[in-house]
Amino acid sequence: MRRRERGSSLVELLVALAVIGIAAAASAVALRPAAAPVDDAAGRVEGAMHAARLQAMASASARRVRPEPEGLATSRGDDCAAADWTDEPALAVALPAGVSVTPEDWSVCFDARGTADVNLVLELDHPAHSPRRLEVLLGGATRVRR
């Protein structure tokens, strides 16, 4: 039996461990919750807007995002002026406890081209943290500000 066929060398094992360590560190950072509930809520709301916009463009139909008592709900329609909307529970988003969104009565619709029907500014607030402002622009882009 040749020396090379007996197993892995020490260098190969160290390289494999380094790759596993880097992957574990990257996943730990990605899974770490936001420091403040309001930051977590801003990320969730922004993610919901992005998901609705992408679904609208991918399916050539409209997606509407609106507030619910515990978070956000998304529904599907033929276009933004549709009379019938179908809820999409898979795109529903729950907000962290204690976070409020103002205004309370709003909706934004993304058409098949990914544009929003309104320019929307949402205020995300938590009693123990500074508020965040999330803007949905007419072109469909979003941004979070302090």
Buried (B, 14 or more C-beta within 10 A) or exposed (E): EEEEEEEEEEEEEEEEEEEEEEEEEEEEEEEEEEEBBBBBBBBBBBBBBBBBBBBBBEEEBBBBBBBEEEBBBBBBBEEBEBEEBEEBEEBBBEBBEEBBBEEEEBBBBBBBEBBBBEEBBBEBBBEEBEBBBBBBBEEBBBEBEE
